[in-house]
Amino acid sequence: MMIITEIVVKKPRGPSSVRATLLAARRLLVEKGWIQGAYHTKNGYCLSGALCAVNGKYEGEARWRIRRILGLLRDDMSTTVFNDMPGRTKEEVLALLTQAARGEKQNAPPS
């Protein structure tokens, strides 16, 4: 019979809070570049791709916090739609991540 004397608890991959996830995704876009039309290429990440890269999964509270802000613009607005809209800028995407990290819901970025 084997007796377990030690339990090893692995820390989850990625940032430890929603705010940390959002700020890590923002930092990734600043450091590696922002793109449209793909999640990740050699030129950078889109908004959804950056969230997935730092969070280790597609869905999560960080994405839902952003969706709540974008819902002020349109009911059908998703992170991908927002990111890939013609005329969208890197600065607008970074501002959205900053706003979401602060927990703000007013003054959503332009649609």
N, C-alpha and C positions, 0 to 999 in steps of 0.2 A: 504494500500500500504506500502511495506517495502522499506526502504532506506538503502542502504549499505553505511556505513561510514568508513569502514576499509577493506582493501584488504590485505590478508595474502599471501605472496609469499614464498613458500617452497623452500629451497635450495635443488638442486639435490643431490641424494645420491652418495657418493663416492668422489674421488679426483677431484679437480677443473681444472686440466690440463692434457694433454697427458703425460707430463713428470712426474707429480705427480702420475698418474695411473701406469706408468711403474715402478717407484721406489717403490710404495706401493706393487705391485705384486712381485717385487724382495724381499722386506722385508718379505712378507708373506711366500715365499719359504724358506728364511733363518730361520725364526722363527718356522714355522709349518712343514717344510720338503718338499722335492721334490720327486715326484713319476713318474713312467711311466705306461701306460696302462689304466689309469682311470683319470677322471678329479679331483676327490677328494676322499680320504679315510681317515681313522683315522691316517694314516701315513704321510699325506701331500696333496699337490696339484701338478698337472702337470702345464706346462706353460699356456695352455688355461684355465684351471680351476682357476689358480691364477688371471689371467686377468679378468675373469668373476666374481670372488668373490669380487674383489675390484672395479670393474666398474659397477656391477649390470646388465650387459648384455653381450652377447656373442661377438657381433661385436662392433667395435668402432675404433676411430683413432689410439689408442695405438696398436691394433692388426694389422692395416694396415701399421703402421710405421715398425713394425717387419717384416711383409710380404715383404715390399720393400727391406729390408736388406737381407732377405732369398732368394729373387728373384735373387740376385747376385750368389747364389749357383746353383739353379735349378728353372725352371719356375713353376714346380708343388709342390714346397716346401711350406708346411703350418706350422703353429705353432705346430699342433698335430704331423705331420710327423717328424719335427725337434726334438721335445721332445722325441718321442718314438723310434727314431733310435737306433739300437743295438750299444752299446758302448758309447752312449751319456752320458755326466756327468752333475752333478748339476752345476759345475763351468762353463761349457759352456753355460748353460741356463742362469745363473746369468750374465755372460759376455754379452750375447745377450741383456738382459734387460737393462744393463748399457749402452751399445752402442746405443740402441734405444732411451733411455732417453736423451742421449747427442745429438741425431739427426745425428749421424754418419752413413754414408752409405758405406764407404770403409772398406776393410778388414773384410768381413763377417766371422763369425765363421765357423769352418770346417764342411763339410757335411757328 
